[in-house]
């Protein structure tokens, strides 16, 4: 079983917590809008051959960074972190909100990553449908909407079945920080569809479940059409969390992509 080791690093005058596990070529993992969910089955498997590096977004646990006003600021901060930690040239995988951050990092420094995997990424406004608004509903209701069938997703039940008060508070902290960075315009950057067209040579995999109620298909198809070296893989019968809903398929596609 994978065991994450946590340490705190200072980056341009601010601190950030890093979780690390495994050994081998580093894989930068950017978590979703409600934070790092804990060790999942896919983490256990990938840590057998990769060193997973997971920054905990400032403001999600611990103090927020006051000067940070948008996702592009967060991406620039993480870019400094990656270079400081010797991660330049690594592979990256970003989930949902973290997928948006990964895309912004790549735009800011096209040579930062060797390969980029985006799992149901925010960041681009769909022309058909809407990114689900996470703020008018309870965090747990938002989480339940993120899987096609909570009862058929054992990992979901173990993580979110009976949240403790601290977990609920952590989700609220995460939502507050997401609102601060991604409220207006909601969970997208109007310039990103144009800017990702410059990512020539960055091999990109986009994963999306066809039952996703959080992110419409049009958003991922725009990513695929705009990034020159991108391919889109649709996993049938799952929602916004293919890594937990169809772990074997998810791992097969990710491993094939990363090599």
VOPAGU-2260 file (C-alpha; in pm, 1 decimal, decimal comma):
REM VOPAGU-2260
SITE   aa  ch    i         X         Y         Z
SITE  UNK   A    0       0,0       0,0       0,0
SITE  UNK   A    1     124,8     346,4     -88,6
SITE  UNK   A    2     220,9     573,5     197,2
SITE  UNK   A    3     238,8     944,4     132,5
SITE  UNK   A    4     510,9    1144,3     300,9
SITE  UNK   A    5     428,5    1510,6     358,4
SITE  UNK   A    6     669,8    1798,9     367,6
SITE  UNK   A    7     637,3    2175,1     344,9
SITE  UNK   A    8     841,0    2379,6      99,4
SITE  UNK   A    9     885,5    2753,3      57,4
SITE  UNK   A   10     821,5    2894,9    -289,5
SITE  UNK   A   11     868,9    3266,2    -367,4
SITE  UNK   A   12     791,5    3361,3     -10,5
SITE  UNK   A   13     494,0    3130,6      49,9
SITE  UNK   A   14     465,4    2776,7     180,0
SITE  UNK   A   15     297,0    2479,2      19,5
SITE  UNK   A   16     250,5    2121,4     139,6
SITE  UNK   A   17     375,0    1840,6     -83,8
SITE  UNK   A   18     266,5    1477,4     -62,9
SITE  UNK   A   19     503,9    1224,1    -216,8
SITE  UNK   A   20     493,1     847,9    -266,0
SITE  UNK   A   21     659,0     585,2    -479,6
SITE  UNK   A   22     981,4     595,2    -676,8
SITE  UNK   A   23    1087,6     643,9   -1035,1
SITE  UNK   A   24    1016,8     909,6   -1293,4
SITE  UNK   A   25     815,3    1188,3   -1126,8
SITE  UNK   A   26     447,2    1236,1   -1202,5
SITE  UNK   A   27     303,8    1568,0   -1086,4
SITE  UNK   A   28     -57,2    1519,8    -970,0
SITE  UNK   A   29    -288,0    1822,3    -946,4
SITE  UNK   A   30    -596,7    1753,6    -739,6
SITE  UNK   A   31    -957,8    1849,5    -795,5
SITE  UNK   A   32   -1166,4    2141,8    -670,9
SITE  UNK   A   33   -1249,3    1983,4    -334,9
SITE  UNK   A   34    -892,1    1885,4    -259,8
SITE  UNK   A   35    -680,1    1572,3    -252,0
SITE  UNK   A   36    -921,3    1284,4    -178,0
SITE  UNK   A   37    -664,6    1057,9     -11,2
SITE  UNK   A   38    -484,4     750,9    -137,3
SITE  UNK   A   39    -688,6     585,7    -412,4
SITE  UNK   A   40    -636,6     259,1    -596,7
SITE  UNK   A   41    -484,3     434,1    -895,6
SITE  UNK   A   42    -228,6     603,8    -668,6
SITE  UNK   A   43    -127,7     265,3    -527,2
SITE  UNK   A   44     -74,8     121,6    -873,8
SITE  UNK   A   45     111,2     415,4   -1026,5
SITE  UNK   A   46     338,6     449,0    -723,4
SITE  UNK   A   47     485,9     109,2    -811,9
SITE  UNK   A   48     672,5     268,8   -1101,2
SITE  UNK   A   49     641,4     645,7   -1052,4
SITE  UNK   A   50     719,6     905,1    -786,4
SITE  UNK   A   51     391,5    1081,6    -728,2
SITE  UNK   A   52     421,8    1447,0    -625,8
SITE  UNK   A   53      96,8    1609,5    -510,8
SITE  UNK   A   54      92,2    1974,6    -401,8
SITE  UNK   A   55    -195,5    2065,9    -172,3
SITE  UNK   A   56    -342,6    2384,0    -313,4
SITE  UNK   A   57    -281,3    2683,1     -83,3
SITE  UNK   A   58    -598,7    2781,6      99,9
SITE  UNK   A   59    -736,3    2428,7      90,9
SITE  UNK   A   60    -544,7    2332,2     401,4
SITE  UNK   A   61    -349,4    2604,2     568,9
SITE  UNK   A   62    -334,5    2973,4     481,2
SITE  UNK   A   63    -429,9    3109,6     142,0
SITE  UNK   A   64    -185,3    3322,6     -54,3
SITE  UNK   A   65    -323,1    3674,2     -56,9
SITE  UNK   A   66    -170,7    3794,3    -382,1
SITE  UNK   A   67    -308,5    3496,8    -574,9
SITE  UNK   A   68    -613,1    3622,7    -763,3
SITE  UNK   A   69    -679,7    3365,7   -1032,3
SITE  UNK   A   70    -593,3    3023,6   -1166,3
SITE  UNK   A   71    -319,9    3166,2   -1387,6
SITE  UNK   A   72    -151,5    3300,8   -1071,0
SITE  UNK   A   73    -178,2    2955,0    -912,6
SITE  UNK   A   74     -30,9    2799,8   -1227,5
SITE  UNK   A   75     263,2    3041,6   -1220,0
SITE  UNK   A   76     321,6    2959,0    -851,7
SITE  UNK   A   77     317,7    2585,6    -926,4
SITE  UNK   A   78     554,5    2646,4   -1216,9
SITE  UNK   A   79     808,4    2798,9    -978,0
SITE  UNK   A   80     747,5    2504,0    -744,2
SITE  UNK   A   81     809,2    2250,9   -1021,4
SITE  UNK   A   82    1133,8    2410,6   -1131,9
SITE  UNK   A   83    1253,7    2453,6    -773,7
SITE  UNK   A   84    1186,7    2085,3    -700,0
SITE  UNK   A   85    1364,4    1965,9   -1014,1
SITE  UNK   A   86    1041,1    1857,5   -1181,9
SITE  UNK   A   87    1090,9    2043,1   -1511,2
SITE  UNK   A   88    1038,9    1791,1   -1789,6
SITE  UNK   A   89     815,1    1567,4   -1578,5
SITE  UNK   A   90     474,9    1428,5   -1672,5
SITE  UNK   A   91     161,5    1579,7   -1519,0
SITE  UNK   A   92    -194,1    1466,2   -1455,8
SITE  UNK   A   93    -465,2    1710,0   -1350,1
SITE  UNK   A   94    -815,3    1629,4   -1232,3
SITE  UNK   A   95   -1108,1    1866,3   -1298,8
SITE  UNK   A   96    -997,2    2200,8   -1146,6
SITE  UNK   A   97    -642,7    2058,8   -1139,6
SITE  UNK   A   98    -668,2    1985,4   -1510,7
SITE  UNK   A   99    -732,7    2353,7   -1570,5
SITE  UNK   A  100    -427,5    2438,9   -1359,7
SITE  UNK   A  101    -213,4    2193,7   -1557,9
SITE  UNK   A  102    -323,3    2348,6   -1888,0
SITE  UNK   A  103    -242,1    2698,5   -1758,2
SITE  UNK   A  104     100,5    2578,0   -1642,9
SITE  UNK   A  105     171,5    2436,8   -1987,0
SITE  UNK   A  106      64,8    2761,2   -2154,1
SITE  UNK   A  107     288,6    2959,2   -1920,6
SITE  UNK   A  108     590,5    2736,6   -1988,3
SITE  UNK   A  109     537,4    2501,9   -2286,9
SITE  UNK   A  110     857,9    2311,0   -2206,0
SITE  UNK   A  111     765,3    2238,5   -1845,2
SITE  UNK   A  112     601,4    1901,2   -1911,7
SITE  UNK   A  113     694,0    1601,0   -2121,9
SITE  UNK   A  114     338,4    1463,4   -2129,7
SITE  UNK   A  115      11,7    1599,2   -1995,1
SITE  UNK   A  116    -298,9    1402,9   -1893,8
SITE  UNK   A  117    -619,0    1597,0   -1824,0
SITE  UNK   A  118    -908,0    1419,1   -1653,1
SITE  UNK   A  119   -1241,7    1596,5   -1710,8
SITE  UNK   A  120   -1061,1    1932,2   -1705,9
SITE  UNK   A  121   -1221,2    2265,1   -1628,3
SITE  UNK   A  122   -1077,8    2578,8   -1790,0
SITE  UNK   A  123   -1267,2    2600,5   -2118,9
SITE  UNK   A  124   -1625,9    2722,9   -2138,7
SITE  UNK   A  125   -1847,3    2472,5   -2321,5
SITE  UNK   A  126   -2057,4    2610,3   -2604,5
SITE  UNK   A  127   -2313,9    2337,5   -2541,1
SITE  UNK   A  128   -2421,4    2291,0   -2179,1
SITE  UNK   A  129   -2272,0    2434,5   -1862,0
SITE  UNK   A  130   -2007,0    2344,9   -1606,3
SITE  UNK   A  131   -2207,0    2247,2   -1298,0
SITE  UNK   A  132   -2222,1    2521,8   -1036,5
SITE  UNK   A  133   -2077,1    2380,2    -715,6
SITE  UNK   A  134   -2179,3    2667,7    -490,3
SITE  UNK   A  135   -2563,3    2662,2    -458,2
SITE  UNK   A  136   -2562,5    2301,8    -326,7
SITE  UNK   A  137   -2398,0    2117,6     -38,4
SITE  UNK   A  138   -2051,9    1976,1     -97,6
SITE  UNK   A  139   -2176,2    1619,9     -46,9
SITE  UNK   A  140   -2450,9    1667,3    -306,7
SITE  UNK   A  141   -2191,1    1797,6    -551,3
SITE  UNK   A  142   -1974,5    1494,5    -481,0
SITE  UNK   A  143   -2266,4    1256,8    -534,1
SITE  UNK   A  144   -2335,0    1420,2    -869,8
SITE  UNK   A  145   -1973,8    1355,1    -970,1
SITE  UNK   A  146   -2020,0     979,0   -1009,5
SITE  UNK   A  147   -2268,5     803,2   -1233,5
SITE  UNK   A  148   -2358,4     543,6    -968,5
SITE  UNK   A  149   -2233,5     601,3    -612,5
SITE  UNK   A  150   -2353,9     255,6    -505,7
SITE  UNK   A  151   -2143,6      90,3    -774,2
SITE  UNK   A  152   -1831,4     287,4    -680,4
SITE  UNK   A  153   -1689,3     130,9    -359,4
SITE  UNK   A  154   -1406,1     382,3    -344,5
SITE  UNK   A  155   -1659,1     665,5    -339,2
SITE  UNK   A  156   -1843,6     517,1     -42,5
SITE  UNK   A  157   -1524,2     467,7     156,5
SITE  UNK   A  158   -1417,7     828,1      95,6
SITE  UNK   A  159   -1745,6    1015,6     119,1
SITE  UNK   A  160   -2004,5     784,0     270,3
SITE  UNK   A  161   -1995,7     931,3     621,4
SITE  UNK   A  162   -1788,1    1250,8     621,8
SITE  UNK   A  163   -1661,6    1373,7     955,9
SITE  UNK   A  164   -1702,2    1740,4    1056,7
SITE  UNK   A  165   -1337,6    1815,2     974,7
SITE  UNK   A  166   -1377,0    1680,0     622,1
SITE  UNK   A  167   -1683,6    1896,1     567,0
SITE  UNK   A  168   -1491,1    2199,6     691,4
SITE  UNK   A  169   -1205,0    2115,9     454,2
SITE  UNK   A  170   -1448,9    2099,8     162,7
SITE  UNK   A  171   -1587,3    2439,3     256,1
SITE  UNK   A  172   -1236,3    2585,7     270,5
SITE  UNK   A  173   -1171,8    2439,8     -75,0
SITE  UNK   A  174   -1494,7    2582,3    -213,9
SITE  UNK   A  175   -1412,4    2924,7     -73,3
SITE  UNK   A  176   -1072,1    2922,9    -242,2
SITE  UNK   A  177   -1218,0    2796,6    -570,2
SITE  UNK   A  178   -1470,0    3080,7    -556,7
SITE  UNK   A  179   -1189,9    3329,8    -501,7
SITE  UNK   A  180    -985,5    3200,7    -796,7
SITE  UNK   A  181   -1247,3    3070,6   -1038,7
SITE  UNK   A  182   -1582,4    3239,4    -976,1
SITE  UNK   A  183   -1589,8    3503,1   -1248,1
SITE  UNK   A  184   -1592,1    3382,3   -1515,7
SITE  UNK   A  185   -1705,0    3051,9   -1369,5
SITE  UNK   A  186   -1437,7    2779,7   -1387,8
SITE  UNK   A  187   -1288,7    2886,1   -1719,2
SITE  UNK   A  188   -1047,2    3131,9   -1874,3
SITE  UNK   A  189   -1172,6    3300,6   -2188,9
SITE  UNK   A  190    -822,0    3312,6   -2338,4
SITE  UNK   A  191    -732,4    2946,9   -2277,5
SITE  UNK   A  192    -883,4    2799,4   -2597,3
SITE  UNK   A  193    -662,6    3030,3   -2803,5
SITE  UNK   A  194    -348,5    2983,8   -2596,5
SITE  UNK   A  195    -349,1    2602,4   -2587,5
SITE  UNK   A  196    -314,9    2608,2   -2966,6
SITE  UNK   A  197      50,0    2695,8   -2904,3
SITE  UNK   A  198     121,6    2368,6   -2721,9
SITE  UNK   A  199     273,4    2205,4   -3028,5
SITE  UNK   A  200     474,2    1900,4   -2934,3
SITE  UNK   A  201     313,6    1846,4   -2592,7
SITE  UNK   A  202     161,3    1500,8   -2606,7
SITE  UNK   A  203    -173,9    1529,6   -2428,4
SITE  UNK   A  204    -432,9    1275,2   -2319,2
SITE  UNK   A  205    -783,5    1387,0   -2222,1
SITE  UNK   A  206   -1000,7    1142,2   -2028,4
SITE  UNK   A  207   -1374,5    1192,0   -1980,8
SITE  UNK   A  208   -1670,9     977,8   -1875,5
SITE  UNK   A  209   -1978,6     986,4   -2095,8
SITE  UNK   A  210   -2208,5    1012,5   -1790,0
SITE  UNK   A  211   -2030,6    1319,7   -1654,8
SITE  UNK   A  212   -2286,4    1557,9   -1500,4
SITE  UNK   A  213   -2022,9    1812,3   -1394,5
SITE  UNK   A  214   -1845,2    1888,7   -1722,8
SITE  UNK   A  215   -2014,3    1878,8   -2065,8
SITE  UNK   A  216   -1857,6    1687,3   -2352,7
SITE  UNK   A  217   -1817,9    2002,3   -2559,9
SITE  UNK   A  218   -1550,7    2132,0   -2319,6
SITE  UNK   A  219   -1324,2    1828,2   -2359,2
SITE  UNK   A  220   -1377,2    1818,7   -2734,0
SITE  UNK   A  221   -1263,9    2181,0   -2751,6
SITE  UNK   A  222    -948,5    2090,3   -2560,5
SITE  UNK   A  223    -887,9    1801,4   -2799,7
SITE  UNK   A  224    -940,9    2013,2   -3110,7
SITE  UNK   A  225    -726,9    2304,8   -2992,6
SITE  UNK   A  226    -421,2    2126,5   -2847,3
SITE  UNK   A  227    -225,1    2009,9   -3153,2
SITE  UNK   A  228    -102,3    1678,7   -3009,4
SITE  UNK   A  229    -405,3    1581,8   -2800,4
SITE  UNK   A  230    -623,6    1275,8   -2806,3
SITE  UNK   A  231    -954,7    1227,4   -2629,6
SITE  UNK   A  232   -1048,6     896,6   -2466,8
SITE  UNK   A  233   -1410,5     858,7   -2357,7
SITE  UNK   A  234   -1486,5     597,8   -2092,1
SITE  UNK   A  235   -1843,3     472,5   -2114,4
SITE  UNK   A  236   -2080,6     446,5   -1823,7
SITE  UNK   A  237   -1891,2     664,0   -1577,4
SITE  UNK   A  238   -1913,0    1020,1   -1455,5
SITE  UNK   A  239   -1664,5    1286,6   -1351,2
SITE  UNK   A  240   -1435,1    1042,9   -1164,2
SITE  UNK   A  241   -1318,6     773,3   -1406,6
SITE  UNK   A  242   -1015,3     707,6   -1185,0
SITE  UNK   A  243   -1251,6     565,6    -919,9
SITE  UNK   A  244   -1550,4     455,1   -1128,2
SITE  UNK   A  245   -1352,2     255,6   -1386,6
SITE  UNK   A  246   -1009,1     224,3   -1228,8
SITE  UNK   A  247    -881,1     -57,0   -1450,5
SITE  UNK   A  248    -975,9     119,1   -1773,8
SITE  UNK   A  249    -838,6     444,6   -1641,0
SITE  UNK   A  250    -505,2     287,6   -1549,6
SITE  UNK   A  251    -476,8     103,8   -1879,9
SITE  UNK   A  252    -524,0     423,9   -2077,3
SITE  UNK   A  253    -296,6     628,5   -1850,8
SITE  UNK   A  254     -14,6     374,5   -1850,4
SITE  UNK   A  255     -36,3     331,4   -2226,1
SITE  UNK   A  256     -11,6     708,1   -2267,1
SITE  UNK   A  257     271,0     766,5   -2021,5
SITE  UNK   A  258     464,8     462,5   -2131,9
